[in-house]
Amino acid sequence: MSTASKATELLRLHNAPEILQLANVWDVISTKVISDLPGTKALATASHSIAASYGYEDGEHIPVATMIEAIGRIAAATDLPVTADLEAGYGNPGETIRKAVGVGIVGANIEDQMRPLPQAVAQMKQAVAAGTAEGIEFVLNARTDAFLRGADRDPREVLEAAVERGRAYLEVGASCVFVPGKLDEPTVKALVTGIGRGKVSVINVPGSLTPSRLQELGVARISYGPWIQRVAMTAIADAATALMNDGALPEGTRPLN
């Protein structure tokens, strides 16, 4: 598919009745492995995982040129639509998205980092405009960090802030609103009620609600952030530990294509 066709397909997947599950990738081989799995319809990159693979801490410490190269390699390694985690846009969300589209990316997360709401809205508006200017139906998964940065606030205020920001981002053209955090069922229900059914995106972590229950509640999308890489690193550590203790390689180990 062309980049434009991939963008249209990614948007369709977000609007479909079935919840969209995105296993996050960080390099070419993780992309190929997950792309080949039955049921994989699209892919998401994980900025934390990409940064870690290059030796950088999370939080826009990786040079933007390195990030663009990495996500471009991922997009080139699959025929599926790829949405990229672009953190807060590396100082210029519009230009970063323009570069991302240029290497085949058709959607992105952009963080608000709880900047003052007018600034955050302007940031999301810039991101949407950049995708439109590239001639595709770019899928902006606008992220609010209300819960991640709200540990010291009244939970009701945190929820109200997430809903207010989510609605504002949808008004300027975001396709979906990403609300990361370990969310319980009442919180998810309130977010869906406040932001809109089929408009809320969440991250699943150990102990999160199941995908089937999230679909019943009206969530549009689930991703897994750095957890897929953490699972892989745990398997590596366990295998190496076993080998160094007179163990053997696991039966059924997956070959690399």
N, C-alpha and C positions, 0 to 999 in steps of 0.2 A: 504494500500500500504506500501511497505518497504520504508525505508529512501531513498534508491537509486531511486526507482520508483517515489517518490514524487519530488526528485530533477529533474529528467528527465521531469516530468510533468510541474514543475515550469518553466524550460527553454523553453519548448514548448509554454507555455502561453506567455512568453516574446516575442517569435518569431512569434506568430500568427498575422494574419492581424487585428484582433479585439484588441483594446486597453485593457490592463489589469488594472482593477481598484482594489486597495487594501485598504480596510477599516482597519485602524490601531487599534490593540487591546492591552490591557495592563494586563489582568488577565484572569483567567479561565472563569468567567461568561461572560465577554465581548466577549471572543472567542466563547463560545457556542452560544450566541445570534446571532453574525454575521455569524458564520458557517452555521446556520440553515436558513439563508435568501436565497430566490431563486436568483440564479445568482452568488452567491459567489463561486469563483473557487480556491482562495488561500487567505492567510492572511499575513499581515505584523504586526510586533510589532512596538511600538513607544517607544524609549528609554526615551524620556521626560516623557511620561505618566507612564511608569513603575517606573521610579525614583520618580515621584510625589506620586505614590501610596504607596511607601515605606518611604516617608518623606525626600527624597533627592532632591537637586537641579539638574537640567540638567547639562551635561558636565562632565561625568565620575566621579561624586561624589559618585555614588552608587558602592559598592564593586562588583568586577567582579563576585565573587562567587554567590552573591545575584542575579545579572542579569542573570547568566546562570541558576540558579534554576528557576527563574521566566519564562524565555523563554522555559525551559524544560517542565514546567507545562502547558504552552500554547500549545506547540507541542503535548503533550499527551492528550489534551482535544479535539482534532479534527482529522479527517481523511484527512484533506486538507493539501497541502504543506504550510509551514510557513517559511517566510523570516524574519530575525531579524535585527533590528537596533542596531548595535554594536558600535556606536559612532566612535572613532578613533582606536578601538581595544584594549583599556585599556592597552597600553604600549607594547602589543605583539599581533598584529593582527592574525598571524598564529596560535598561541597557543589558542587564544580566539575562533577562528573559529573551531579549532579541538575540543574544548570542546563543542561548540554549535552543531556541527554535532553529537557529542556523545549523546546529549539529543534530537535529532530529527529535528534540524533546517537544512534547505536545501538551504538557501540563506541568504545574509546579505548586509546591507549598511556598508561601511567603509568610514569615512570622511578623506579628505586630509588636512583640516584645513589650507589650503594654505601654507603648508610647502614648502620649495624649491623643485622644480619639481623632481630632481633626488631622493630625499628622499621619496616623495609621490609615485613615480612610484615603488620604491623598496618596499614600504609598500603594494601597491596593488598586486604586483607580489608575495609577501609573502602570502597574503590572498588567491590568486588563487591557489598557490601551496599547501596550507594547505587543501583546499577543494578537490583537485585532489588526494592528498595523502590518503584521507579518502575513496577513491574509488567511489565517486559520481560526477555527473555533477553539482557541486556547482555553484549557480548563484550569482556572485558578482555584486552588484549595486554600482559601485564606485562613491562616492560623491565628487564633487568639490564645495568648499565654495566660489567660485569666486564672485558670486553675493551677498552672505550674508556678505562678508567681503570687498566688493568693493565700498561702499558708497562714499568714498572720492576720487575715481579714475575716470578717463575718461570712460564713458560707453563703448566706442569702445575698450578700453584696457581690460575692464572686460570681454567683450564678447570674445575677442581674447584669453584671458587666459583660459576661460572656454572651448573653442574649443580645444586649444592646449593640455590642461590637459585631456580632454575627449578622444581625439584620442590616447594619450599616454597610458591611462588606458586600452583602448580596445586592444591596441597592446600587452599588457602583459596578456591578457586573461579575462578581465572584460566582463561580458555579456551585461551590460547596464551602462549608465552614468547618475547619478542623479545630477540635477542642481536645488537645491532648491532656492526659491525666488518668489516674485510675478511678473511673467513674462508677458509682453504684447505680442501681436501677432507677431509683427516684430522680437522680440527677440527670440521667439520660432521658427519661420521660420529660422532664422539665425543659431540657435543651431542645428536644424535638418539638415540643409544644410551642416554645418561644421563638425558635429560629425557623422551623418548618419541617414537615415530614419530607424525607428524601433530600434534605439539605445539610445534614450533620455528618461529619466525618470524625472517627475516633481512632485512637491507637489501642491495641490490645496488648496487655502485659500479663505476666503471671497473676492469676486471680481475677481477670476481667470477665465480664459477661460473655457468654458463648455467641458466636456469629449468628446462630439461628435465633437466639433471643433478641439480639440487637436488630435483626431484620424485622422481627415482630414489633419492635418498639419504633420502627420507622427510620433507623439509621441508614444512610446511603452507602457508607464506605468504611472499611476497616483496613488499617495498615499496621505494621509491626515494628517500625523504626529500626533501632539497632539490634533487636532481639534475635532476628534470624542469624546475624553474624555471631552473636553471643552463643547461640546454640551450636553453630559450627565450631567456634573456638573451644567450647566445652568438649565437643567430640574429639577435637585434635588433642587437647590436653589429656583426656581420658585414654585415648589410643596410645599416645606416646608414653604415658605412665605405665600402661599395661605392658608395652614392649620392653621398657627398661626394667621391668620386673619379671622377665622371662615369659612374657605373654606372646600372643600371636596376633596377626592382623585379623580383624573381624571378617567373618564369612559374609559374602554378599556385598562387599564394598563396591561402591558405584565406580565404573570406569569413567574417565574424562574424555569427552569427545573433542 
